[in-house]
Amino acid sequence: MKDIAAGAAARAIATKSPPWTVGGIRPWVARLTMCASADYFRRQLKDKGHVDRTFDVVNWADRRAPGPTGARALTSS
């Protein structure tokens, strides 16, 4: 949410033609927010292409997780 809000605020600051009337502010802000959220999700899709889906996450987490301690150590033995 913070990224989308920051994107909308940046668009509002950089605009060359803000709304002329008070009644136009709400739709203008809604449009800025929709455009910022669309840009955010487009960037996310582009980053998804760099994810290695063949990597075994469970095996990696098991090797790096600390051993059980306290009550868990007693019940897992």
Backbone torsions as a table, in degrees:
resi	resn	phi	psi	omega
1	MET	NA	-38.1	-178.1
2	LYS	-64.5	-38.0	179.2
3	ASP	-65.4	-41.4	179.8
4	ILE	-67.4	-43.1	179.2
5	ALA	-64.4	-39.8	178.6
6	ALA	-66.2	-38.3	177.2
7	GLY	-64.4	-41.1	178.2
8	ALA	-66.6	-40.9	179.1
9	ALA	-65.1	-39.7	178.8
10	ALA	-64.4	-39.5	177.1
11	ARG	-64.6	-40.1	-179.6
12	ALA	-64.6	-39.8	-179.3
13	ILE	-70.1	-37.6	-175.1
14	ALA	-83.3	-7.1	-176.0
15	THR	-67.3	148.0	179.6
16	LYS	-98.6	-16.2	-179.3
17	SER	-138.6	86.2	175.7
18	PRO	-69.7	169.9	-179.9
19	PRO	-62.9	148.5	-177.3
20	TRP	-85.0	-23.9	-176.8
21	THR	-121.2	161.0	177.8
22	VAL	-64.6	-35.0	179.7
23	GLY	-66.8	-19.4	-179.9
24	GLY	-87.7	-7.8	-175.8
25	ILE	-67.8	-46.7	-178.0
26	ARG	-59.7	-50.3	178.3
27	PRO	-64.2	-33.2	179.4
28	TRP	-66.1	-44.9	178.4
29	VAL	-66.0	-38.0	177.6
30	ALA	-62.7	-42.4	178.9
31	ARG	-65.4	-42.5	177.2
32	LEU	-60.0	-41.9	-179.4
33	THR	-67.2	-40.6	178.1
34	MET	-63.5	-42.0	179.2
35	CYS	-66.6	-40.3	178.9
36	ALA	-65.8	-40.2	179.0
37	SER	-69.2	-36.7	176.8
38	ALA	-63.4	-42.7	177.4
39	ASP	-62.6	-41.5	179.8
40	TYR	-60.1	-47.7	-177.3
41	PHE	-72.7	-28.8	173.2
42	ARG	-63.9	-42.0	177.0
43	ARG	-63.9	-38.5	179.0
44	GLN	-63.3	-41.0	178.4
45	LEU	-64.9	-37.9	178.9
46	LYS	-66.0	-39.8	179.5
47	ASP	-70.3	-25.9	179.8
48	LYS	-62.4	-27.9	179.5
49	GLY	-65.5	-18.2	-179.0
50	HIS	-92.9	3.3	-178.2
51	VAL	-85.7	130.0	177.8
52	ASP	-88.1	105.5	-176.6
53	ARG	-80.6	-8.7	179.7
54	THR	-88.8	-7.8	-177.6
55	PHE	-70.9	134.0	-178.8
56	ASP	-86.5	96.1	-175.7
57	VAL	-69.9	-38.8	-177.6
58	VAL	-63.5	-44.6	179.4
59	ASN	-63.0	-42.2	179.5
60	TRP	-63.0	-42.6	-179.0
61	ALA	-68.1	-38.3	179.8
62	ASP	-64.4	-37.4	-179.2
63	ARG	-71.0	-28.8	-175.2
64	ARG	-101.5	-7.6	-178.5
65	ALA	-75.9	141.4	176.3
66	PRO	-68.7	153.6	179.2
67	GLY	-67.1	163.9	179.6
68	PRO	-66.7	145.3	178.5
69	THR	-131.1	159.8	175.1
70	GLY	63.9	-131.9	-175.8
71	ALA	-63.8	-33.1	179.4
72	ARG	-65.7	-35.9	-180.0
73	ALA	-65.3	-35.9	-178.8
74	LEU	-71.6	-39.0	-176.7
75	THR	-81.3	-24.9	-178.0
76	SER	-85.4	-11.8	-178.9
77	SER	-77.8	NA	NA
